[in-house]
Amino acid sequence: MCVLTTMYYSISMASNLSDRPAWKSIHGLFRMIGVCIYSVKGIGVILPIENHMRRPQYISTVVQCGMPIVVILVTVIGFFGYWAWGEECRSPFTTHMPSYT
């Protein structure tokens, strides 16, 4: 539900995409890549999941199925967030949403 609400407000507040630069500098591109890698790293989450699995030998299958979903969600929300708020986007993302949501 949170992802859908975030997507709704991002899309409803979006401006013309051609007004937004794809990137400003090569430094910004590397910073974005670093933020994305940090966002999806999961060793702090994966180990507790493995410890509570009935069959921990299948952890690689769980990670291989789960991580693409996480990467897609983070990419889609990031894209629409940048589309809606651009450089003014702050963390947490929800500070841009109306307070009644």
Backbone torsions as a table, in degrees:
resi	resn	phi	psi	omega
1	MET	NA	-39.7	179.9
2	CYS	-63.6	-40.7	179.6
3	VAL	-64.3	-42.4	180.0
4	LEU	-65.7	-40.4	177.6
5	THR	-63.7	-43.8	178.2
6	THR	-61.5	-44.2	179.0
7	MET	-63.0	-42.3	-179.5
8	TYR	-59.0	-50.5	-178.4
9	TYR	-69.8	-33.7	177.4
10	SER	-64.6	-44.8	-178.6
11	ILE	-70.8	-40.0	-177.9
12	SER	-69.6	-24.1	-180.0
13	MET	-100.3	5.1	-175.3
14	ALA	-71.1	143.7	175.6
15	SER	-103.1	-169.6	179.6
16	ASN	-67.0	124.0	-175.8
17	LEU	-64.7	-28.6	-179.9
18	SER	-70.4	-14.2	176.2
19	ASP	-78.4	-14.0	-177.8
20	ARG	-99.2	129.2	175.4
21	PRO	-71.9	145.2	178.9
22	ALA	-64.8	-40.4	173.1
23	TRP	-158.8	160.5	-178.4
24	LYS	-99.7	-36.9	-178.8
25	SER	-153.7	166.2	177.7
26	ILE	-65.6	-32.2	176.7
27	HIS	-61.5	-41.9	178.8
28	GLY	-65.3	-34.9	178.0
29	LEU	-63.7	-45.7	179.3
30	PHE	-67.2	-35.0	176.8
31	ARG	-63.5	-43.7	178.6
32	MET	-61.9	-41.4	178.3
33	ILE	-62.7	-42.6	177.4
34	GLY	-62.2	-41.8	178.5
35	VAL	-64.5	-41.3	179.1
36	CYS	-63.9	-43.2	179.0
37	ILE	-63.7	-43.2	178.2
38	TYR	-63.1	-36.7	-177.3
39	SER	-66.9	-34.8	-174.5
40	VAL	-102.2	-1.2	178.0
41	LYS	-65.9	140.9	-171.4
42	GLY	-136.8	21.7	-176.9
43	ILE	-62.1	-32.8	178.0
44	GLY	-69.7	-19.9	178.7
45	VAL	-100.1	-36.2	-174.5
46	ILE	-66.8	-43.3	-178.2
47	LEU	-61.4	-46.0	176.5
48	PRO	-63.0	-35.3	177.5
49	ILE	-64.8	-44.4	179.2
50	GLU	-61.6	-40.4	-179.2
51	ASN	-66.2	-24.3	-178.6
52	HIS	-102.7	4.7	179.4
53	MET	-79.2	145.7	175.1
54	ARG	-67.3	-38.9	177.9
55	ARG	-125.6	85.7	-175.8
56	PRO	-64.4	-13.3	178.9
57	GLN	-68.0	-13.3	179.3
58	TYR	-96.3	15.7	-178.5
59	ILE	-61.8	-35.2	-179.9
60	SER	-65.1	-36.4	177.1
61	THR	-66.4	-41.8	178.8
62	VAL	-62.3	-44.9	-179.7
63	VAL	-66.2	-42.8	-179.1
64	GLN	-66.1	-27.7	177.0
65	CYS	-87.2	-34.9	-175.1
66	GLY	-82.0	-39.2	-175.6
67	MET	-64.6	-39.1	175.7
68	PRO	-60.3	-35.6	177.5
69	ILE	-64.3	-44.8	179.1
70	VAL	-63.4	-44.8	-179.4
71	VAL	-62.0	-43.2	179.4
72	ILE	-63.7	-45.5	179.5
73	LEU	-61.8	-46.1	-179.9
74	VAL	-63.3	-41.3	180.0
75	THR	-65.5	-45.9	-178.6
76	VAL	-65.1	-46.4	179.6
77	ILE	-64.8	-40.6	177.2
78	GLY	-63.5	-41.6	178.8
79	PHE	-61.8	-50.4	-178.4
80	PHE	-69.8	-31.3	175.0
81	GLY	-65.6	-42.6	176.9
82	TYR	-66.8	-37.4	178.6
83	TRP	-62.6	-41.3	-176.8
84	ALA	-77.4	-45.0	-170.1
85	TRP	-117.7	-12.6	176.2
86	GLY	57.6	-136.8	-177.5
87	GLU	-67.9	-17.9	-180.0
88	GLU	-80.0	-2.4	-178.4
89	CYS	-63.2	130.1	-179.0
90	ARG	-117.7	166.6	176.2
91	SER	-109.5	135.8	-3.0
92	PRO	-73.4	156.3	-175.6
93	PHE	-57.3	-32.9	-174.4
94	THR	-70.9	-9.7	178.3
95	THR	-67.0	-16.7	179.0
96	HIS	-85.4	-13.6	-176.1
97	MET	-84.5	154.3	177.0
98	PRO	-60.0	150.1	-175.6
99	SER	-70.7	-15.6	-179.5
100	TYR	-85.0	0.9	180.0
101	THR	-80.1	NA	NA
